[in-house]
Structures are given as C-alpha cells and as structure tokens.
C-alpha cells in the first residue's frame, strides 16, 4: 500500500486499515501559549493512543471538569 499499487483482498466483507500517525497539537499549543483561555484539555489520541474504553473514560473525566 505504501507504494500506491492496487491491492485486492478476496473473501472478506470488512477491512480496517489502522496506521500510526503523529498527532498535530499545534492549535492546542498555540491556544495554551496565548493565555486567553482558562481551561484547555488535550484528550483522545492527540494526547496518547488508547483503547476505546480508555478514551471514553478520559472524555467523561474532562466533561465533568467543564
């Protein structure tokens, strides 16, 4: 896939491609540095990779702080 060649996979009904990417926290960092906002939260995979259960729990904790 990296060389952009076609790939056919027979005998499957679902295919999930999960690739690692570097998070882009530039906007968060700029907003934090500006000092204009009392509360900013960085959650989800932009903070660190997590399972869906961990992500839901972290979102719940942040929602309770807002």
MOJO-V366985 format. One record per residue. N is the residue number from 1. RES is the residue in one letter. SS is DSSP state (H for helix, E for strand, C for the rest). PHI is phi as a letter, one per 20 degrees, with the letter a starting at -180 (* if undefined). D_LAST is the distance of its C-alpha to the last C-alpha in Angstrom with 2 decimals. Layout:
{{N;RES;SS;PHI;D_LAST} {N;RES;SS;PHI;D_LAST}}
This chain:
{{1;X;C;*;42.06} {2;X;C;f;41.60} {3;X;C;e;44.95} {4;X;C;m;44.03} {5;X;C;e;46.90} {6;X;C;f;46.74} {7;X;C;c;46.05} {8;X;C;d;46.92} {9;X;C;c;45.78} {10;X;C;e;47.80} {11;X;C;n;47.13} {12;X;C;c;43.33} {13;X;C;d;41.17} {14;X;C;b;37.83} {15;X;C;c;37.19} {16;X;C;d;33.90} {17;X;C;d;33.95} {18;X;C;d;31.23} {19;X;C;d;31.69} {20;X;C;f;29.99} {21;X;C;c;28.57} {22;X;C;e;27.13} {23;X;C;f;23.48} {24;X;C;d;23.10} {25;X;C;d;20.38} {26;X;H;g;22.12} {27;X;H;f;19.60} {28;X;H;g;16.73} {29;X;H;f;19.26} {30;X;H;f;20.40} {31;X;H;f;17.07} {32;X;H;f;16.37} {33;X;H;f;19.97} {34;X;H;f;19.84} {35;X;C;m;17.67} {36;X;C;e;16.42} {37;X;C;c;12.68} {38;X;C;f;10.87} {39;X;C;c;8.24} {40;X;C;c;9.64} {41;X;C;c;9.57} {42;X;C;d;12.93} {43;X;C;c;13.28} {44;X;H;m;16.15} {45;X;H;f;19.72} {46;X;H;f;19.05} {47;X;C;e;18.04} {48;X;C;a;20.75} {49;X;C;f;22.62} {50;X;C;b;21.73} {51;X;C;f;22.91} {52;X;H;f;21.26} {53;X;H;f;20.43} {54;X;H;f;18.77} {55;X;H;f;16.79} {56;X;H;f;15.56} {57;X;H;f;14.69} {58;X;H;f;12.77} {59;X;H;f;10.80} {60;X;H;f;10.20} {61;X;H;f;9.14} {62;X;H;f;6.55} {63;X;H;g;5.33} {64;X;H;f;5.56} {65;X;H;e;3.80} {66;X;C;f;0.00}}
